[in-house]
């Protein structure tokens, strides 16, 4: 028995995850967010009039409103208004210490020491060995957690422990843009996001050798046609890069402009209400959707299907790609047009230099007349909307 307990302590596990609201709960919090944001003061008591106003809008009772208001003051985001999931605390394990120690021992013997043992098969064998009448343990079936619980225990094993005996895998999420027309109901109401490979080859900063074409993520605020945010990297589109692009859209650009040593005007930023994206895996991921809903953003992913040209983000991508045609290392729109031109040999820009150029190109785009705005420049439309909205 002592051996079992000591062995179980050797299997280090990941920190337990925080309690995650369901997508339905987050959607409910998002629906309540406008009323609480309007009527709940963050630095003053909640008045009876505010409670009545919130109740009229949401249909909630006074007791529930005051409870949610306390949570909202501590953390004024939509997630605070969502109900916590019921059930056991994340990271907790059911079963007596003897049973848990035996489970960890068998996990170490089967899953961590035998190549190719899947979590599902390991869980089935572990449970079978624990309750077998002729086995070494002979526990009652009611004492042993289910196979699904054992699978969760395996999944919680820390990466350093797992890396000693297993090889990880990387999942690439490639996608195609699915254009579509979406109507904005107001300022910072609707934002479209998409990714594309830039039509230019970049080089490394030391030897100036060819590296390849970077990925560019763009977010357009449909009402004003402004580029609310962007992200440039060599990595394929992923949840991480979507998050970085959205963070760039929400936050002010002062720190970025200082880091790039640019003296340009880029005031576009703000928390928006709806995000439209295509059917890529990163956009459909539960963690990505939950993160959006936690901050009051509705992640509306377009259904799978053939691309339809004409969407705002697709037109914007075409506009920005056209601006790259004169850069050193530009690849052009297709191979036929660059016949006889070696884009790799002509490449000269690093990713930092490209990002500096890209921000300048965005600012020039904001200052140009836009047909979709009746000839008004996006920067002018933004200034008018921001002035009227406050």
FINU-323622 format. One record per residue (C-alpha): residue in three letters; y negated, z negated, x negated. Coordinates in steps of 0.05 Angstrom, whole numbers, padded with zeros to 5 digits, always signed. Example, Ala and Ser with C-alpha at 12.3 -4.5 7.8 and 13.67 -1.06 7.14 Angstrom:
BEGIN
ALA+00090-00156-00246SER+00021-00143-00273
***
This chain:
BEGIN
UNK+00000+00000+00000UNK-00048-00016-00057UNK-00035+00053-00085UNK-00055+00085-00020UNK-00121+00049-00015UNK-00139+00063-00087UNK-00122+00137-00080UNK-00164+00144-00017UNK-00226+00119-00054UNK-00217+00175-00104UNK-00230+00229-00053UNK-00305+00230-00050UNK-00334+00258+00015UNK-00399+00291+00034UNK-00453+00247+00065UNK-00442+00245+00141UNK-00486+00295+00178UNK-00541+00271+00223UNK-00528+00272+00297UNK-00541+00343+00320UNK-00568+00359+00388UNK-00532+00413+00427UNK-00566+00480+00439UNK-00574+00462+00512UNK-00606+00395+00495UNK-00653+00429+00445UNK-00671+00481+00498UNK-00688+00424+00546UNK-00731+00392+00492UNK-00767+00458+00481UNK-00781+00463+00556UNK-00810+00392+00557UNK-00851+00402+00493UNK-00913+00436+00523UNK-00925+00380+00574UNK-00915+00324+00523UNK-00958+00359+00472UNK-01014+00366+00523UNK-01013+00297+00555UNK-00984+00248+00504UNK-01037+00223+00455UNK-01010+00208+00385UNK-01060+00154+00369UNK-01075+00122+00437UNK-01037+00089+00494UNK-01002+00132+00546UNK-01043+00127+00610UNK-01016+00125+00680UNK-01052+00190+00695UNK-01015+00224+00637UNK-00949+00198+00663UNK-00964+00227+00733UNK-00984+00293+00702UNK-00921+00298+00661UNK-00878+00278+00720UNK-00910+00332+00763UNK-00896+00385+00711UNK-00826+00363+00689UNK-00799+00323+00748UNK-00780+00264+00702UNK-00785+00192+00724UNK-00836+00144+00694UNK-00785+00104+00654UNK-00756+00167+00622UNK-00826+00194+00607UNK-00847+00131+00571UNK-00782+00130+00531UNK-00791+00202+00509UNK-00864+00190+00494UNK-00846+00135+00445UNK-00799+00182+00409UNK-00849+00239+00411UNK-00904+00196+00378UNK-00857+00180+00320UNK-00839+00253+00309UNK-00880+00302+00352UNK-00832+00361+00354UNK-00789+00389+00409UNK-00726+00359+00379UNK-00751+00289+00395UNK-00748+00305+00469UNK-00675+00328+00466UNK-00619+00280+00484UNK-00573+00256+00429UNK-00500+00276+00435UNK-00452+00226+00463UNK-00388+00205+00428UNK-00370+00176+00360UNK-00422+00172+00305UNK-00420+00233+00257UNK-00378+00219+00196UNK-00338+00163+00229UNK-00262+00164+00225UNK-00215+00135+00276UNK-00153+00098+00255UNK-00132+00036+00218UNK-00143+00030+00142UNK-00069+00039+00128UNK-00066+00104+00167UNK-00131+00131+00137UNK-00106+00114+00066UNK-00041+00151+00080UNK-00079+00211+00107UNK-00121+00215+00044UNK-00060+00209+00000UNK-00025+00267+00034UNK-00089+00309+00035UNK-00093+00299-00040UNK-00020+00318-00050UNK-00019+00378-00003UNK-00089+00408+00002UNK-00120+00392-00065UNK-00059+00403-00109UNK-00025+00462-00077UNK-00061+00528-00083UNK-00072+00566-00018UNK-00059+00508+00030UNK-00105+00519+00089UNK-00139+00461+00126UNK-00102+00477+00190UNK-00033+00479+00157UNK-00049+00417+00116UNK-00069+00378+00178UNK-00005+00399+00214UNK+00039+00377+00156UNK+00001+00312+00145UNK+00008+00290+00217UNK+00081+00311+00218UNK+00097+00270+00156UNK+00061+00209+00183UNK+00099+00206+00249UNK+00167+00233+00225UNK+00224+00186+00243UNK+00258+00197+00176UNK+00194+00200+00135UNK+00162+00150+00087UNK+00108+00126+00136UNK+00138+00127+00207UNK+00073+00111+00243UNK+00070+00113+00319UNK+00041+00179+00344UNK-00015+00141+00380UNK-00037+00109+00314UNK-00047+00175+00278UNK-00110+00218+00290UNK-00102+00288+00319UNK-00094+00349+00275UNK-00166+00368+00291UNK-00190+00301+00265UNK-00150+00309+00201UNK-00181+00379+00193UNK-00250+00348+00197UNK-00230+00296+00144UNK-00209+00354+00099UNK-00273+00392+00112UNK-00314+00331+00093UNK-00286+00328+00022UNK-00344+00335-00027UNK-00355+00400-00063UNK-00345+00372-00134UNK-00276+00346-00114UNK-00258+00411-00080UNK-00283+00452-00138UNK-00233+00421-00185UNK-00175+00455-00150UNK-00204+00509-00106UNK-00248+00570-00111UNK-00305+00579-00063UNK-00324+00643-00027UNK-00389+00676-00011UNK-00403+00708+00056UNK-00451+00766+00057UNK-00489+00781+00120UNK-00511+00853+00122UNK-00543+00883+00184UNK-00581+00940+00212UNK-00646+00935+00250UNK-00642+00941+00325UNK-00710+00962+00348UNK-00736+00944+00416UNK-00800+00935+00455UNK-00820+00864+00473UNK-00884+00843+00509UNK-00926+00785+00484UNK-00953+00737+00536UNK-01007+00710+00491UNK-01030+00690+00422UNK-00973+00665+00377UNK-00925+00676+00435UNK-00878+00729+00406UNK-00858+00743+00334UNK-00808+00796+00311UNK-00769+00788+00245UNK-00728+00838+00205UNK-00705+00852+00134UNK-00704+00914+00091UNK-00694+00935+00019UNK-00760+00954-00012UNK-00768+01027-00033UNK-00781+01008-00106UNK-00739+00987-00166UNK-00761+00924-00203UNK-00748+00901-00275UNK-00735+00834-00308UNK-00793+00797-00340UNK-00764+00792-00410UNK-00735+00859-00431UNK-00764+00900-00374UNK-00695+00926-00357UNK-00678+00954-00288UNK-00654+00901-00238UNK-00653+00938-00172UNK-00689+00939-00105UNK-00711+00872-00075UNK-00702+00851-00003UNK-00765+00840+00039UNK-00767+00798+00103UNK-00826+00809+00149UNK-00850+00773+00212UNK-00901+00807+00257UNK-00943+00771+00310UNK-00939+00822+00366UNK-01004+00803+00401UNK-01048+00818+00341UNK-00999+00860+00300UNK-01012+00814+00241UNK-00960+00799+00188UNK-00951+00725+00202UNK-00902+00714+00145UNK-00858+00746+00092UNK-00807+00732+00038UNK-00786+00773-00023UNK-00722+00762-00062UNK-00663+00797-00093UNK-00613+00761-00049UNK-00583+00791+00014UNK-00610+00766+00081UNK-00584+00696+00097UNK-00601+00634+00137UNK-00638+00607+00076UNK-00682+00668+00069UNK-00696+00670+00143UNK-00718+00598+00139UNK-00763+00612+00079UNK-00796+00670+00116UNK-00807+00630+00179UNK-00836+00572+00138UNK-00883+00621+00105UNK-00905+00645+00174UNK-00918+00575+00201UNK-00953+00545+00141UNK-01022+00562+00113UNK-01021+00611+00054UNK-01070+00573+00008UNK-01017+00545-00039UNK-00982+00612-00044UNK-01046+00650-00059UNK-01064+00599-00113UNK-00995+00605-00144UNK-01002+00681-00145UNK-01074+00675-00171UNK-01101+00718-00115UNK-01170+00714-00086UNK-01157+00746-00018UNK-01165+00725+00054UNK-01099+00712+00089UNK-01112+00663+00147UNK-01052+00684+00189UNK-01005+00625+00203UNK-00983+00581+00260UNK-00926+00555+00302UNK-00903+00609+00349UNK-00861+00605+00413UNK-00811+00662+00412UNK-00773+00695+00355UNK-00739+00763+00365UNK-00689+00786+00314UNK-00629+00833+00312UNK-00556+00815+00319UNK-00544+00797+00245UNK-00498+00739+00229UNK-00555+00698+00199UNK-00596+00703+00263UNK-00536+00684+00307UNK-00516+00624+00265UNK-00517+00558+00302UNK-00555+00522+00247UNK-00610+00575+00248UNK-00617+00573+00324UNK-00617+00497+00325UNK-00670+00494+00271UNK-00714+00541+00312UNK-00704+00502+00376UNK-00718+00436+00340UNK-00789+00461+00326UNK-00801+00491+00395UNK-00784+00563+00377UNK-00740+00603+00424UNK-00692+00645+00380UNK-00680+00706+00423UNK-00629+00749+00387UNK-00624+00821+00412UNK-00555+00841+00436UNK-00508+00883+00394UNK-00516+00957+00404UNK-00545+01021+00376UNK-00614+01019+00345UNK-00672+01042+00387UNK-00733+01066+00348UNK-00802+01044+00368UNK-00800+00968+00359UNK-00861+00934+00329UNK-00824+00907+00268UNK-00790+00974+00253UNK-00858+01009+00254UNK-00887+00956+00209UNK-00830+00963+00160UNK-00842+01038+00158UNK-00917+01027+00146UNK-00905+00978+00089UNK-00851+01022+00057UNK-00900+01081+00057UNK-00950+01039+00017UNK-00897+01033-00039UNK-00891+01108-00051UNK-00941+01108-00109UNK-00913+01047-00145UNK-00878+01056-00212UNK-00804+01057-00197UNK-00814+01079-00124UNK-00750+01108-00095UNK-00783+01147-00039UNK-00757+01158+00031UNK-00694+01196+00011UNK-00657+01225-00049UNK-00678+01296-00036UNK-00752+01282-00044UNK-00741+01247-00111UNK-00697+01302-00140UNK-00712+01305-00215UNK-00748+01238-00215UNK-00714+01178-00248UNK-00740+01118-00209UNK-00702+01069-00253UNK-00733+01096-00317UNK-00802+01093-00285UNK-00794+01021-00260UNK-00844+00973-00290UNK-00859+00916-00241UNK-00826+00847-00241UNK-00813+00811-00176UNK-00874+00767-00187UNK-00918+00827-00199UNK-00889+00861-00138UNK-00903+00800-00095UNK-00976+00799-00118UNK-00981+00873-00100UNK-00946+00861-00034UNK-00995+00807-00012UNK-01053+00853-00028UNK-01019+00908+00012UNK-01012+00861+00071UNK-01086+00844+00068UNK-01104+00918+00066UNK-01059+00930+00126UNK-01095+00874+00164UNK-01162+00908+00151UNK-01140+00978+00174UNK-01150+01003+00246UNK-01087+00998+00287UNK-01070+01048+00341UNK-01031+00995+00380UNK-01095+00953+00384UNK-01139+01010+00408UNK-01168+01021+00339UNK-01182+00948+00325UNK-01158+00920+00259UNK-01104+00866+00261UNK-01149+00817+00223UNK-01204+00827+00275UNK-01155+00816+00332UNK-01129+00753+00299UNK-01200+00725+00289UNK-01217+00737+00363UNK-01153+00706+00388UNK-01158+00646+00341UNK-01230+00635+00361UNK-01213+00636+00436UNK-01152+00592+00428UNK-01180+00541+00379
***
